[in-house]
Amino acid sequence: MLFEALLDAVPLVRNGRQGHPRKRPEKLYADKAYDIPRCRRACFKRGIKVRIARRGVESSERLGQHCWVVERTLSWLSRFRRLRVRYEVRADIFLAFTQLACCLITFKQHARFC
């Protein structure tokens, strides 16, 4: 049940084209844990192309080239102790520290390439 709520909670996506922003992403990459008919139907109903590794048919290694971006970013965020161990009770304060961490990560990446 949470999978459908997660798909509906995705914020508007701007793809650089003129007009209205997309309400949902074009594709969904997922590992073998989401290879159930309910997840595939939920994506199909919302017009999202599905790229889910099938159990026993294909390896998850091909998905790795896309999923590593998420794993890498979560690793960068876990370097901030205040985010790794959540001390904040209020969600708005936690969100502020997460945004600050993202700003610092972006600044460091930008400074590295300039």
C-alpha positions in Angstrom: 0.0 0.0 0.0 2.9 2.4 0.6 4.2 2.0 -2.9 1.2 3.7 -4.4 1.3 6.5 -1.8 5.0 7.0 -2.6 4.2 7.3 -6.3 1.5 9.8 -5.6 3.8 11.9 -3.3 6.4 12.5 -6.0 6.6 16.3 -6.5 6.3 18.0 -9.9 9.1 17.2 -12.3 10.5 19.9 -14.7 12.1 18.3 -17.7 13.3 21.5 -19.4 10.5 21.6 -21.9 8.0 24.3 -22.2 4.5 23.8 -20.9 3.2 22.2 -17.7 5.6 20.2 -15.7 5.1 16.4 -15.6 3.3 15.2 -12.5 5.2 12.0 -12.4 8.6 10.7 -13.6 8.8 9.0 -17.0 10.6 5.8 -15.7 10.9 3.9 -12.4 14.0 1.8 -11.7 13.6 -0.7 -9.0 15.3 -3.9 -7.7 13.8 -7.4 -7.5 11.9 -6.7 -4.3 9.4 -4.7 -6.3 8.8 -7.4 -8.9 5.2 -8.0 -8.0 2.1 -7.4 -10.2 0.7 -4.8 -7.8 3.7 -2.5 -8.2 3.7 -2.9 -12.0 0.0 -2.2 -12.2 0.4 0.9 -10.1 3.1 2.3 -12.4 1.1 1.4 -15.5 -2.0 3.1 -14.2 0.0 6.3 -13.6 1.7 6.2 -17.0 5.2 5.4 -15.6 7.5 3.2 -17.6 8.8 0.4 -15.4 12.3 -1.0 -15.3 12.2 -3.6 -12.5 14.6 -6.5 -12.4 12.7 -9.8 -12.7 13.2 -12.5 -10.2 15.1 -15.4 -11.5 15.3 -14.0 -15.1 17.8 -11.1 -15.2 20.5 -9.9 -12.9 20.3 -6.7 -11.0 23.7 -5.6 -12.2 22.2 -3.7 -15.2 20.1 -1.7 -12.8 23.2 -0.8 -10.9 24.3 1.8 -13.4 21.2 3.8 -12.5 20.7 2.9 -8.8 24.3 3.8 -7.8 23.4 7.5 -7.9 20.9 7.0 -5.1 23.3 4.9 -3.0 26.1 7.3 -3.5 24.0 10.3 -2.5 22.8 8.5 0.7 26.4 7.7 1.5 27.3 11.4 1.1 24.4 12.4 3.4 25.4 9.8 6.0 28.7 11.6 6.5 26.8 14.2 8.4 26.4 12.8 11.9 23.4 14.9 12.7 21.5 13.2 9.8 22.9 9.7 10.4 21.6 9.7 14.0 18.4 11.7 14.0 18.4 13.9 17.0 15.7 16.3 15.7 12.2 15.5 16.7 10.6 18.2 14.5 10.5 17.3 10.8 11.1 21.0 9.7 14.4 21.2 11.6 15.5 17.8 10.2 14.6 19.0 6.7 16.6 22.2 7.2 19.7 20.2 8.2 19.2 17.9 5.2 19.0 20.9 2.8 22.0 22.4 4.4 23.9 19.1 3.9 22.8 19.0 0.3 24.1 22.6 -0.2 27.4 21.7 1.3 27.7 18.6 -0.9 26.9 20.6 -4.0 29.4 23.3 -3.1 32.1 20.8 -2.5 31.4 19.1 -5.8 31.3 22.4 -7.6 34.6 23.6 -6.0 36.2 20.3 -7.0 35.5 20.7 -10.7 36.1 24.4 -11.0 
